[in-house]
Amino acid sequence: MIESIRLKRKEESPVSIGDVVQYHGGTFVIINILGIDVKSFRENDNNIFYYCLGQLYGSPDLAANYLTTENELNFSPDQYYNIPQVGDIFFDNTIGIWIRILEIRKVNFNDEGMQVQFKFSPVKEWSSEKMEKAFTASRARHMKLVKNDSVGL
């Protein structure tokens, strides 16, 4: 299961793909960074907001049952400012998964507005092996043993 996650970090603690985070009671691995909001230069604030997709550790792959597909969506003139673009990622409430726009295939205009044919692909979740590698790397970064130099005392 993939969830949208907003993280607030200091400049010294950036977020990277593969980071393991606790979020709303679950353990997630960051699998995509969708956006970054840097306020430090505007407001003398060194907090950075990261908008990410995180995969819940141990959850089923909801996107595995879906294939790349095409669909036509209608937009009225007052929606023209908010037409999805190639590369956009968003949550499809109808089927409950995250999808990415791969192509804009065709555009038609009519009296009511615009029809756009899109090619979509489900956002693939990481394999169990890749998730385990992220956890192992996270543990290695955070669990450092200190050598006891006073052996025999």
C-alpha positions in Angstrom: 0.0 0.0 0.0 1.3 3.4 -1.0 0.4 6.5 0.9 1.0 10.2 0.4 3.4 11.5 3.1 4.4 15.1 4.0 7.7 15.3 5.9 9.2 18.3 7.6 12.9 18.3 7.9 15.8 20.6 8.6 18.2 21.4 5.8 20.8 19.2 7.5 18.5 16.2 7.3 17.3 15.8 3.7 15.0 13.0 2.6 16.1 10.4 0.0 14.5 7.5 -1.8 14.8 4.4 0.4 14.6 6.3 3.7 12.6 4.5 6.4 10.1 6.7 8.3 7.5 6.4 10.9 4.2 7.9 9.8 0.7 7.7 11.3 1.7 4.6 13.3 3.2 2.8 10.4 6.6 2.1 9.0 7.1 3.4 5.5 9.9 3.4 2.9 10.1 6.5 0.7 9.7 5.3 -2.9 9.1 8.7 -4.6 9.6 12.4 -3.8 6.9 14.3 -5.6 7.8 17.8 -4.5 9.9 20.0 -2.3 8.9 23.2 -0.6 11.9 25.3 0.6 11.0 28.1 2.8 14.4 28.9 4.2 15.2 31.7 1.7 11.8 33.3 2.0 11.1 33.2 5.7 14.4 32.7 7.5 13.3 29.2 8.3 15.5 26.2 7.6 12.6 23.7 7.5 12.0 21.8 4.2 8.7 20.2 3.4 9.0 17.0 1.3 5.9 15.6 -0.4 6.5 11.9 -0.9 5.0 8.5 -1.7 5.8 6.0 1.0 5.2 2.3 0.9 3.9 0.7 4.1 6.2 -2.1 5.2 4.6 -5.5 4.9 1.5 -4.4 3.0 0.0 -6.1 0.0 0.8 -4.6 -3.5 -2.5 -3.1 -4.5 -1.2 -2.0 -7.9 -0.1 -5.5 -9.0 -3.5 -6.3 -10.4 -3.6 -3.3 -12.7 -2.1 -2.7 -16.2 -1.2 0.4 -18.2 -4.4 1.7 -19.7 -5.9 4.6 -21.6 -8.9 6.7 -20.6 -10.6 9.9 -21.8 -11.4 12.6 -19.4 -13.6 15.7 -19.9 -12.6 19.2 -18.8 -14.8 22.3 -18.8 -13.2 25.7 -19.5 -13.0 26.6 -15.8 -10.8 23.4 -15.3 -8.3 24.3 -18.0 -5.8 25.6 -15.4 -5.7 22.2 -13.8 -5.2 19.7 -16.6 -2.8 16.9 -15.6 0.5 16.7 -17.4 2.8 13.9 -18.4 4.6 12.6 -15.4 2.0 13.7 -12.9 1.2 11.2 -10.2 -2.1 11.1 -8.4 -4.4 8.9 -6.4 -7.3 7.3 -8.3 -10.1 7.2 -5.8 -12.1 4.8 -8.0 -9.7 1.9 -7.8 -7.6 3.0 -4.8 -4.1 3.1 -6.2 -1.6 5.7 -7.3 -1.2 6.2 -11.0 1.2 8.1 -13.3 0.4 9.8 -16.6 2.6 8.4 -19.3 1.2 10.2 -22.4 -1.4 12.6 -23.6 -2.7 10.7 -26.6 -5.3 13.0 -28.1 -7.1 16.3 -27.4 -10.5 17.3 -28.8 -12.5 20.4 -28.2 -16.3 20.6 -28.3 -19.0 23.1 -27.1 -18.7 22.0 -23.5 -14.9 22.0 -23.2 -12.1 19.6 -23.9 -11.7 15.9 -24.0 -8.2 14.5 -23.3 -7.2 10.9 -23.8 -4.5 9.9 -21.4 -2.3 6.8 -21.0 -1.9 5.8 -17.4 0.3 3.4 -15.5 0.0 2.2 -11.9 2.8 3.3 -9.6 4.7 0.1 -9.0 5.3 -0.9 -5.4 8.8 -2.1 -4.4 9.4 -5.8 -4.1 9.9 -7.4 -0.6 13.6 -7.8 -1.4 14.0 -4.1 -2.2 12.1 -3.1 0.9 14.3 -5.4 3.1 17.4 -3.7 1.6 16.1 -0.3 2.5 15.5 -1.5 6.1 18.9 -3.0 6.3 20.5 0.2 5.1 18.4 2.2 7.5 19.5 0.1 10.5 23.1 0.3 9.5 22.9 4.1 9.4 21.2 4.4 12.8 22.6 1.5 14.8 26.3 2.1 15.3 28.2 0.1 17.8 30.9 1.8 19.8 34.1 -0.2 20.4 35.0 -0.6 24.0 38.7 0.4 24.3 38.9 -0.6 28.0 39.0 -4.3 27.5 40.2 -6.2 30.6 39.4 -3.4 33.1 
